[in-house]
Amino acid sequence: MERVTLSVGDDVLDLADARGVGVEELVGEALRRYVDAEGEAVREVAVRLAGRHAVLLRRLGE
């Protein structure tokens, strides 16, 4: 795992304070949610492409 250092604005600090969590925890949660959503979007495209090209993929696998 890599550590990343970044600057955050007052809005992030205020949100973390309002939620009663640390900035690192808030940003970590946001990043996990973003990565999960992007991963799901990529999986959906991959499934759609695999369905469209099933015959070709089957022939390539022979």
TORKOL-543990 format. One record per residue: x, y, z of N, C-alpha, C in turn; residue number from 1. Coordinates in Angstrom, 1 decimal, padded with zeros to 4 digits. Example, Ala and Ser with C-alpha at 12.3 -4.5 7.8 and 13.67 -1.06 7.14 Angstrom:
BEGIN
+--------+--------+--------+--------+--------+--------+--------+--------+--------+-------+
|    n_u |    n_v |    n_w |   ca_u |   ca_v |   ca_w |    c_u |    c_v |    c_w | lumgu |
+--------+--------+--------+--------+--------+--------+--------+--------+--------+-------+
|  013.2 | -005.7 |  007.8 |  012.3 | -004.5 |  007.8 |  013.2 | -003.3 |  007.8 |     1 |
|  012.8 | -002.2 |  007.1 |  013.7 | -001.1 |  007.1 |  012.9 |  000.0 |  007.9 |     2 |
+--------+--------+--------+--------+--------+--------+--------+--------+--------+-------+
***
This chain:
BEGIN
+--------+--------+--------+--------+--------+--------+--------+--------+--------+-------+
|    n_u |    n_v |    n_w |   ca_u |   ca_v |   ca_w |    c_u |    c_v |    c_w | lumgu |
+--------+--------+--------+--------+--------+--------+--------+--------+--------+-------+
|  000.8 | -001.2 |  000.0 |  000.0 |  000.0 |  000.0 |  000.9 |  001.2 |  000.0 |     1 |
|  000.4 |  002.2 | -000.7 |  001.2 |  003.5 | -000.8 |  000.5 |  004.6 |  000.1 |     2 |
|  001.2 |  005.4 |  000.6 |  000.7 |  006.6 |  001.4 |  000.7 |  007.8 |  000.4 |     3 |
| -000.4 |  008.5 |  000.5 | -000.6 |  009.7 | -000.4 | -000.8 |  010.9 |  000.5 |     4 |
| -000.2 |  012.0 |  000.2 | -000.4 |  013.2 |  001.0 | -001.0 |  014.2 |  000.1 |     5 |
| -002.1 |  014.8 |  000.5 | -002.8 |  015.8 | -000.3 | -003.4 |  016.9 |  000.6 |     6 |
| -003.6 |  018.1 |  000.0 | -004.2 |  019.2 |  000.7 | -005.7 |  019.1 |  000.5 |     7 |
| -006.4 |  019.4 |  001.6 | -007.9 |  019.5 |  001.5 | -008.4 |  020.8 |  001.9 |     8 |
| -009.5 |  021.2 |  001.4 | -010.1 |  022.5 |  001.7 | -010.9 |  022.5 |  003.0 |     9 |
| -011.3 |  023.7 |  003.4 | -012.1 |  023.8 |  004.6 | -013.4 |  023.0 |  004.6 |    10 |
| -013.9 |  022.8 |  003.4 | -015.2 |  022.1 |  003.3 | -015.0 |  020.6 |  003.7 |    11 |
| -013.8 |  020.0 |  003.4 | -013.5 |  018.7 |  003.9 | -013.3 |  018.6 |  005.4 |    12 |
| -012.6 |  019.6 |  005.9 | -012.4 |  019.7 |  007.3 | -013.7 |  019.9 |  008.1 |    13 |
| -014.6 |  020.7 |  007.5 | -015.9 |  021.0 |  008.2 | -016.7 |  019.7 |  008.1 |    14 |
| -016.7 |  019.0 |  007.0 | -017.5 |  017.8 |  006.9 | -017.0 |  016.7 |  007.9 |    15 |
| -015.7 |  016.5 |  007.9 | -015.2 |  015.6 |  008.9 | -015.5 |  015.9 |  010.3 |    16 |
| -015.5 |  017.2 |  010.6 | -015.8 |  017.6 |  012.0 | -017.3 |  017.4 |  012.3 |    17 |
| -018.2 |  017.7 |  011.3 | -019.6 |  017.5 |  011.5 | -020.0 |  016.0 |  011.6 |    18 |
| -019.2 |  015.2 |  011.0 | -019.5 |  013.7 |  011.1 | -018.8 |  013.1 |  012.2 |    19 |
| -017.9 |  013.8 |  012.9 | -017.2 |  013.3 |  014.0 | -016.2 |  012.3 |  013.7 |    20 |
| -015.6 |  012.4 |  012.5 | -014.5 |  011.5 |  012.1 | -013.3 |  012.3 |  011.7 |    21 |
| -012.1 |  011.7 |  011.6 | -010.9 |  012.3 |  011.2 | -010.9 |  012.6 |  009.7 |    22 |
| -010.1 |  013.5 |  009.2 | -010.0 |  013.8 |  007.8 | -009.6 |  012.6 |  007.0 |    23 |
| -008.6 |  011.9 |  007.6 | -008.1 |  010.7 |  006.9 | -009.1 |  009.7 |  006.7 |    24 |
| -010.0 |  009.5 |  007.7 | -011.0 |  008.5 |  007.6 | -012.1 |  008.9 |  006.6 |    25 |
| -012.4 |  010.2 |  006.6 | -013.4 |  010.7 |  005.6 | -012.9 |  010.6 |  004.2 |    26 |
| -011.7 |  011.0 |  004.0 | -011.1 |  010.9 |  002.6 | -010.9 |  009.4 |  002.2 |    27 |
| -010.5 |  008.6 |  003.1 | -010.4 |  007.2 |  002.8 | -011.7 |  006.5 |  002.4 |    28 |
| -012.8 |  006.9 |  003.1 | -014.1 |  006.4 |  002.8 | -014.6 |  006.9 |  001.4 |    29 |
| -014.3 |  008.2 |  001.2 | -014.7 |  008.7 | -000.1 | -014.0 |  008.1 | -001.3 |    30 |
| -012.7 |  007.8 | -001.1 | -011.9 |  007.2 | -002.1 | -012.3 |  005.7 | -002.3 |    31 |
| -012.6 |  005.0 | -001.3 | -013.1 |  003.6 | -001.4 | -014.4 |  003.6 | -002.2 |    32 |
| -015.3 |  004.5 | -001.9 | -016.6 |  004.6 | -002.6 | -016.4 |  004.9 | -004.1 |    33 |
| -015.5 |  005.8 | -004.4 | -015.2 |  006.2 | -005.7 | -014.6 |  005.0 | -006.5 |    34 |
| -013.6 |  004.3 | -005.9 | -013.0 |  003.2 | -006.6 | -014.0 |  002.1 | -006.8 |    35 |
| -014.9 |  001.8 | -005.8 | -015.9 |  000.8 | -005.9 | -016.9 |  001.1 | -007.1 |    36 |
| -017.3 |  002.4 | -007.2 | -018.2 |  002.8 | -008.3 | -017.5 |  002.7 | -009.6 |    37 |
| -016.3 |  003.1 | -009.7 | -015.6 |  003.0 | -011.0 | -015.4 |  001.6 | -011.4 |    38 |
| -015.0 |  000.7 | -010.4 | -014.9 | -000.7 | -010.7 | -016.2 | -001.3 | -011.2 |    39 |
| -017.3 | -000.9 | -010.6 | -018.6 | -001.4 | -011.1 | -018.9 | -001.0 | -012.5 |    40 |
| -018.6 |  000.3 | -012.8 | -018.8 |  000.8 | -014.1 | -018.0 |  000.0 | -015.2 |    41 |
| -016.7 | -000.3 | -014.8 | -015.8 | -001.0 | -015.7 | -016.3 | -002.4 | -015.9 |    42 |
| -016.8 | -003.1 | -014.8 | -017.3 | -004.4 | -014.9 | -018.6 | -004.5 | -015.8 |    43 |
| -019.4 | -003.5 | -015.7 | -020.6 | -003.4 | -016.6 | -020.3 | -003.3 | -018.0 |    44 |
| -019.3 | -002.5 | -018.4 | -018.8 | -002.3 | -019.8 | -018.2 | -003.7 | -020.2 |    45 |
| -017.4 | -004.3 | -019.4 | -016.8 | -005.6 | -019.8 | -017.8 | -006.6 | -020.0 |    46 |
| -018.8 | -006.7 | -019.2 | -019.9 | -007.7 | -019.4 | -020.6 | -007.4 | -020.7 |    47 |
| -020.9 | -006.1 | -021.0 | -021.6 | -005.8 | -022.2 | -020.8 | -006.1 | -023.4 |    48 |
| -019.5 | -005.8 | -023.4 | -018.6 | -006.1 | -024.5 | -018.5 | -007.6 | -024.7 |    49 |
| -018.4 | -008.3 | -023.6 | -018.2 | -009.8 | -023.7 | -019.5 | -010.4 | -024.4 |    50 |
| -020.6 | -009.9 | -024.0 | -021.9 | -010.3 | -024.6 | -022.0 | -010.1 | -026.1 |    51 |
| -021.5 | -008.9 | -026.5 | -021.5 | -008.5 | -027.9 | -020.6 | -009.3 | -028.7 |    52 |
| -019.5 | -009.7 | -028.1 | -018.4 | -010.4 | -028.8 | -018.2 | -011.8 | -028.4 |    53 |
| -019.3 | -012.4 | -027.9 | -019.2 | -013.8 | -027.3 | -018.7 | -014.8 | -028.4 |    54 |
| -019.1 | -014.7 | -029.6 | -018.7 | -015.7 | -030.6 | -017.2 | -015.5 | -030.9 |    55 |
| -016.8 | -014.3 | -031.0 | -015.3 | -014.1 | -031.3 | -014.5 | -014.6 | -030.1 |    56 |
| -014.9 | -014.3 | -028.9 | -014.2 | -014.7 | -027.7 | -014.1 | -016.2 | -027.6 |    57 |
| -015.2 | -016.8 | -028.0 | -015.3 | -018.3 | -027.9 | -014.3 | -018.9 | -029.0 |    58 |
| -014.2 | -018.3 | -030.2 | -013.3 | -018.8 | -031.2 | -011.9 | -018.5 | -030.8 |    59 |
| -011.6 | -017.4 | -030.2 | -010.2 | -017.1 | -029.7 | -009.8 | -018.1 | -028.6 |    60 |
| -010.7 | -018.6 | -027.9 | -010.4 | -019.5 | -026.8 | -010.2 | -020.9 | -027.3 |    61 |
| -010.4 | -021.2 | -028.5 | -010.2 | -022.6 | -029.0 | -008.8 | -022.9 | -029.3 |    62 |
+--------+--------+--------+--------+--------+--------+--------+--------+--------+-------+
***
